[in-house]
Amino acid sequence: MSRPPTFTPPPCARARVLRTERGDFAVLDAAPPAAAHSTALLLPGYTGSKEDFIALLEPLAAAGFRVLTVDGRGQYETEGPDDQDAYAQAELARDVLAQAAAAGPPPEGGIHLLGHSLGGQIARAAVLLDAAPFRSLTLMSSGPAEIDPTQQKKARLLGDALGRWSMAEVWQMMRALDPPEDADTGDGEDLRLRWMRHSPAQLIATGAQLSAEPDRVAELAALPLPVHVISGERDDVWPVPLIDDMARRLGARRTVIEGAEHSPNTARPLETAAALVSFWNSVGA
């Protein structure tokens, strides 16, 4: 679980609803001081939300990017159905295409798509459906196929728990095993409220996806789309050597953020933002 330093957006961003042909999505919309030269669309990971990217918003906006961070269907402030079939990866990928379309006419630099962890696999599925709306793809702490066996076991245990107990009960179990850090998140209260607003069906369905995702690296490598693979120095969801190999197979730019693990977006936001700006500027129109 990514733990953002705060759930309060910076002055450059506003919380709003993005209305699309596939429904409404809660977003944070950050604007640069002058006209944006590019748009960045950021997708959070498993159990995460748009707030996972809060610490990136000011540095990315200052570099001239309009940034949209999105709660996917069933995540935090975006409503979702109770039917697990609604969270099939292809459905979530079509949501991303609808979000890109609803973001408005892209500026000259186009739309740069980024997905963190689960969001990376959804982003990959989206560009494999239709890469035309995007200028680049960044996979952040997201691997080539299924998650590590230890993480698969955790996902199964969580799915089983969500099928038996309430969200509140499962939260108490998780906190007993992994107490939240204090920071600016209300001693864990913002994290708890976010958890409580997730759809259990979304968590069960996407946890199963992470445990069974096929290797689609060759399909992605066949697209004429610049790719950036970014991660921390360590990662217990996908081993870093596996991420290294994926980047090599993709012919992608590879960035390792020193001092970060699975969430460089929250652990080292300034270094992560600098790496993103460098890549996006290098592939601009």
C-alpha positions as CSV (number, residue, x, y, z in Angstrom):
1,M,0.0,0.0,0.0
2,S,1.4,3.4,-1.0
3,R,1.3,5.9,1.9
4,P,1.1,9.4,0.6
5,P,2.5,12.1,2.8
6,T,-0.8,13.9,2.8
7,F,-4.3,13.6,1.2
8,T,-4.5,17.4,0.7
9,P,-3.8,18.4,-2.9
10,P,-1.2,21.2,-3.4
11,P,-2.4,24.7,-4.6
12,C,-1.8,23.8,-8.3
13,A,-4.3,20.9,-8.2
14,R,-8.0,20.6,-7.6
15,A,-10.2,17.6,-6.9
16,R,-13.0,17.1,-9.4
17,V,-15.0,14.6,-11.4
18,L,-13.9,13.5,-14.9
19,R,-17.0,12.7,-16.8
20,T,-16.5,10.0,-19.6
21,E,-18.5,7.8,-21.8
22,R,-17.9,5.0,-19.4
23,G,-18.9,6.8,-16.2
24,D,-17.5,9.4,-13.8
25,F,-14.1,9.2,-12.2
26,A,-12.7,11.1,-9.3
27,V,-9.4,12.9,-10.3
28,L,-6.9,15.4,-9.1
29,D,-6.2,17.8,-11.9
30,A,-3.0,19.8,-11.6
31,A,-2.2,22.7,-13.9
32,P,1.1,24.3,-14.7
33,P,1.7,28.1,-14.1
34,A,1.4,28.7,-17.9
35,A,-0.1,26.8,-20.7
36,A,0.6,23.0,-20.5
37,H,2.8,21.6,-23.2
38,S,1.8,18.0,-22.4
39,T,-0.7,16.0,-20.3
40,A,0.2,13.2,-17.9
41,L,-2.4,10.6,-16.9
42,L,-1.4,8.6,-13.8
43,L,-3.0,5.4,-12.6
44,P,-2.6,4.1,-9.0
45,G,-1.8,0.6,-7.9
46,Y,-3.6,-2.1,-5.9
47,T,-5.4,-0.7,-2.8
48,G,-4.1,2.8,-3.8
49,S,-5.7,6.0,-5.1
50,K,-5.0,9.2,-7.0
51,E,-3.5,10.6,-3.8
52,D,-0.5,8.3,-4.2
53,F,0.8,10.8,-6.7
54,I,0.2,14.0,-4.6
55,A,3.9,14.6,-4.0
56,L,4.6,14.5,-7.7
57,L,2.0,17.1,-8.7
58,E,3.9,20.3,-8.0
59,P,7.2,19.4,-9.6
60,L,5.5,17.9,-12.7
61,A,3.2,21.0,-13.0
62,A,6.2,23.3,-12.6
63,A,7.8,21.5,-15.5
64,G,4.9,22.4,-17.8
65,F,2.7,19.3,-17.5
66,R,-1.0,19.1,-16.8
67,V,-1.4,16.1,-14.5
68,L,-4.5,14.0,-14.0
69,T,-4.4,11.3,-11.3
70,V,-7.3,9.0,-11.3
71,D,-9.3,6.7,-9.0
72,G,-10.2,3.8,-11.2
73,R,-13.7,2.2,-10.9
74,G,-14.2,0.9,-7.4
75,Q,-11.1,2.8,-6.0
76,Y,-11.6,5.3,-3.2
77,E,-13.8,8.2,-4.5
78,T,-14.9,6.5,-7.7
79,E,-18.0,4.4,-7.4
80,G,-17.9,0.8,-8.6
81,P,-20.4,-2.1,-8.9
82,D,-20.4,-5.2,-6.6
83,D,-19.9,-7.5,-9.6
84,Q,-16.3,-8.8,-9.9
85,D,-16.7,-9.2,-13.7
86,A,-17.0,-5.4,-13.9
87,Y,-13.3,-5.2,-12.9
88,A,-11.9,-7.5,-15.7
89,Q,-8.7,-6.0,-16.9
90,A,-10.1,-5.3,-20.4
91,E,-12.9,-3.3,-18.8
92,L,-10.4,-1.3,-16.7
93,A,-8.3,-0.7,-19.8
94,R,-11.3,0.7,-21.7
95,D,-11.9,3.0,-18.8
96,V,-8.4,4.4,-19.3
97,L,-9.0,5.0,-23.0
98,A,-12.2,6.8,-22.0
99,Q,-10.4,8.9,-19.4
100,A,-7.8,10.0,-22.1
101,A,-10.6,11.0,-24.4
102,A,-12.4,13.0,-21.7
103,A,-9.2,14.8,-20.7
104,G,-9.8,17.2,-23.6
105,P,-7.8,17.9,-26.7
106,P,-4.2,17.0,-25.8
107,P,-1.6,19.8,-26.1
108,E,1.3,19.6,-28.6
109,G,3.2,17.1,-26.4
110,G,0.4,14.6,-26.3
111,I,-0.7,12.4,-23.4
112,H,1.9,10.5,-21.3
113,L,0.4,7.5,-19.6
114,L,1.9,6.2,-16.3
115,G,0.7,3.2,-14.2
116,H,2.1,2.2,-10.8
117,S,2.1,-1.5,-9.9
118,L,-1.4,-2.8,-10.8
119,G,-1.9,0.5,-12.6
120,G,1.0,-0.4,-14.9
121,Q,-0.6,-3.6,-16.0
122,I,-3.9,-1.8,-16.7
123,A,-2.0,0.9,-18.6
124,R,-0.2,-1.8,-20.6
125,A,-3.6,-3.4,-21.4
126,A,-4.9,0.0,-22.5
127,V,-2.2,0.7,-25.0
128,L,-2.4,-2.8,-26.4
129,L,-6.1,-2.1,-27.1
130,D,-5.3,1.3,-28.6
131,A,-1.9,3.1,-28.4
132,A,-3.0,6.0,-30.6
133,P,-4.1,8.4,-27.8
134,F,-0.7,8.2,-26.0
135,R,2.7,9.7,-26.6
136,S,4.5,7.4,-24.2
137,L,4.0,4.7,-21.5
138,T,5.7,4.6,-18.1
139,L,5.6,1.4,-16.0
140,M,6.4,2.3,-12.4
141,S,7.2,-0.7,-10.1
142,S,5.2,-2.9,-12.4
143,G,6.5,-6.2,-13.7
144,P,6.2,-8.3,-16.8
145,A,3.7,-10.9,-15.6
146,E,2.3,-12.2,-12.3
147,I,3.5,-11.0,-8.9
148,D,6.0,-12.7,-6.7
149,P,4.7,-16.0,-5.2
150,T,4.8,-14.6,-1.7
151,Q,2.7,-11.7,-2.8
152,Q,0.3,-14.1,-4.6
153,K,-0.2,-15.8,-1.2
154,K,-1.0,-12.4,0.4
155,A,-3.4,-11.5,-2.4
156,R,-5.2,-14.9,-1.9
157,L,-5.4,-14.4,1.8
158,L,-6.8,-10.9,1.4
159,G,-9.4,-12.1,-1.2
160,D,-10.5,-14.8,1.2
161,A,-10.8,-12.4,4.1
162,L,-12.8,-9.9,2.0
163,G,-15.2,-12.7,1.1
164,R,-15.8,-13.5,4.8
165,W,-15.5,-10.3,6.8
166,S,-16.4,-6.6,6.4
167,M,-14.0,-4.0,5.2
168,A,-13.7,-2.6,8.7
169,E,-12.8,-6.0,10.1
170,V,-10.2,-6.7,7.5
171,W,-8.7,-3.3,8.1
172,Q,-8.2,-4.0,11.7
173,M,-6.5,-7.3,10.8
174,M,-4.2,-5.6,8.4
175,R,-3.3,-2.8,10.8
176,A,-2.4,-5.4,13.5
177,L,0.1,-6.9,11.1
178,D,1.4,-3.6,9.6
179,P,0.7,-0.5,11.7
180,P,0.5,2.7,9.6
181,E,3.2,5.4,9.7
182,D,2.1,8.8,11.2
183,A,3.1,11.5,8.7
184,D,0.4,13.9,7.7
185,T,-2.3,11.2,7.2
186,G,-4.1,11.7,10.4
187,D,-2.2,8.8,12.2
188,G,-3.6,6.5,9.6
189,E,-7.1,7.8,9.5
190,D,-6.9,9.0,5.9
191,L,-5.6,5.6,4.9
192,R,-8.4,3.9,6.8
193,L,-11.1,6.1,5.1
194,R,-9.6,5.3,1.7
195,W,-9.7,1.6,2.5
196,M,-13.3,1.7,3.6
197,R,-14.4,3.4,0.4
198,H,-12.8,0.8,-1.9
199,S,-15.0,-1.8,-3.5
200,P,-14.4,-5.3,-2.1
201,A,-15.2,-6.7,-5.5
202,Q,-12.6,-4.5,-7.1
203,L,-9.9,-5.7,-4.6
204,I,-10.8,-9.4,-5.0
205,A,-10.9,-9.2,-8.8
206,T,-7.7,-7.2,-9.3
207,G,-5.8,-9.2,-6.7
208,A,-6.6,-12.3,-8.7
209,Q,-5.5,-10.5,-11.9
210,L,-2.1,-9.7,-10.3
211,S,-1.6,-13.3,-9.4
212,A,-2.4,-14.6,-12.9
213,E,-1.2,-11.9,-15.3
214,P,0.5,-13.4,-18.4
215,D,3.7,-12.1,-19.8
216,R,2.7,-9.6,-22.6
217,V,6.1,-7.9,-23.0
218,A,6.6,-9.1,-26.6
219,E,3.2,-7.6,-27.5
220,L,4.1,-4.3,-25.9
221,A,7.6,-4.3,-27.5
222,A,6.0,-4.5,-30.9
223,L,4.2,-1.2,-30.5
224,P,6.0,2.0,-31.8
225,L,5.5,3.6,-28.4
226,P,8.4,4.9,-26.2
227,V,8.4,3.1,-22.8
228,H,10.0,4.0,-19.5
229,V,10.5,1.4,-16.8
230,I,11.1,3.0,-13.4
231,S,11.4,1.3,-9.9
232,G,13.1,1.6,-6.6
233,E,16.3,-0.2,-5.6
234,R,14.3,-3.0,-4.0
235,D,10.8,-4.4,-4.7
236,D,9.1,-7.3,-3.0
237,V,6.2,-7.4,-5.5
238,W,8.3,-8.0,-8.6
239,P,12.1,-8.6,-8.0
240,V,14.2,-5.8,-9.5
241,P,16.2,-8.2,-11.7
242,L,12.9,-9.2,-13.3
243,I,12.0,-5.5,-13.9
244,D,15.5,-5.0,-15.4
245,D,15.0,-7.8,-17.8
246,M,11.6,-6.5,-18.8
247,A,13.1,-3.1,-19.6
248,R,15.8,-4.8,-21.7
249,R,13.2,-6.8,-23.7
250,L,11.2,-3.7,-24.3
251,G,14.2,-1.6,-25.3
252,A,12.9,0.9,-22.7
253,R,14.5,3.6,-20.8
254,R,15.4,2.3,-17.3
255,T,15.5,4.3,-14.2
256,V,16.2,3.1,-10.7
257,I,15.4,5.5,-7.8
258,E,17.9,5.2,-5.0
259,G,16.5,4.8,-1.6
260,A,13.1,3.7,-2.8
261,E,11.3,0.4,-2.8
262,H,7.8,-0.4,-4.3
263,S,6.5,3.2,-4.2
264,P,9.2,5.7,-5.5
265,N,6.3,8.2,-6.0
266,T,5.9,8.5,-2.3
267,A,9.4,7.6,-1.0
268,R,11.5,9.8,-3.3
269,P,9.0,12.1,-5.2
270,L,11.4,14.8,-6.3
271,E,13.9,12.3,-7.8
272,T,11.0,10.4,-9.4
273,A,9.5,13.5,-10.9
274,A,12.8,14.6,-12.3
275,A,13.2,11.2,-14.0
276,L,9.7,11.4,-15.4
277,V,10.2,15.0,-16.7
278,S,13.5,13.9,-18.4
279,F,11.8,11.0,-20.2
280,W,8.7,12.8,-21.2
281,N,10.6,15.8,-22.6
282,S,12.9,13.4,-24.6
283,V,9.8,11.9,-26.4
284,G,7.8,15.2,-26.7
285,A,6.4,16.2,-30.0
